[in-house]
Amino acid sequence: MSLLTRLPIDYLKIDQSFVAELGGQDNKKLAFMIINMAKALNLQTVAEGVETPLQLERLRQAECDVMQGYHFSKPLPVADFIDFCRNFPTGRAG
């Protein structure tokens, strides 16, 4: 753990194996603990492998900063990705 405080990193990635198991109460607590630890270290969190609305909701509840996975989109060529980003609903006003 002390190594995390010395590394030149800005993000802590939550492996998809943890995200896949978010349906269980113990795994939900583990994701919350990882995210809280990252916040205590002034790191942002990235959850990979988000595939279901339940995973998305649990990560939102835990205040995960960034989420990626098939729930949002399959891998895209660059031009399609740019179009996707332009049209992605952010849920923000304005």
N, C-alpha and C positions, 0 to 999 in steps of 0.2 A: 504494500500500500504506500509506503513512503516513497517508493520509486515514482509513483504517479505524480507526486508533488515536485519532483526534480526534472521530469521529462518536458521537453518543449512541445506540449500538445494543447489543443484547444477543445477537442472533442473526445468523448468516450463512447465507443460504439457498443450497443447492446446486440449480442449475437442473435441470429434468427432462431437458434435452438431455445433461447429463453423466451423469445416472442411467441414461438409456436405453442408454448405451454402456458400461455397467459390465462387460459380458461380455469385453471385450478387456483384455489385461494393461496396456497403456499408460493406458487410461482408469481402470482400477482404481487405478493409482498416482496419477493426478491427483486422484481423489476422496480418497484417503488424504492427499495433500498439502494439499488444501483444508481437510479436517477438522483436520489437525495445525496448520495455520496459525491456524485459528479458536481452537483450544485455547490456542495461544501468546498470543493476543490476549484471552484470557479470554471468548471468545464461545461460545455454544452453536451447534450446527449443525442445520439443518433440510433434509432432502432431500425434494424434491417429485417426484411422478411415479413413485413406487415401484409397479411393476406385477407383478413376478415374484419367485418365491422366491430366485432367484440374486441379484437386485438387493438384496433384503432382507438376505441373508446377507453379501454383500460390504460393505454399509453397517454391519452389525453388527460385522464384523471390523474395520472402520475406526473403530469406536466413535462413530458418528454418534448425536447425542443424540435427534433427533426425525425421524420419517419419516411421510410422508403419501402417499396415492395409492390407486388402484383395487385394489391388493393387499389393502388393509384394508377398503375400502368405496367404493361410488359416492357422490356427493353426496346428502345426506339432508335432508329437512325437519327443523326443530328438534326436534320431539317424537320423531321416529324416531332422531335423533342422540343424544338423551338416553338412550333405551332401549339404543341400540347401546353407548354408553359404560358403562352399568351392567352390561352383559353381556359386555364385551370381556375376553378372557382376558389378564391382564397378565404371566403367567409368574412372578409374585411370590408367595411364601408368605404365608399369612395373609389 
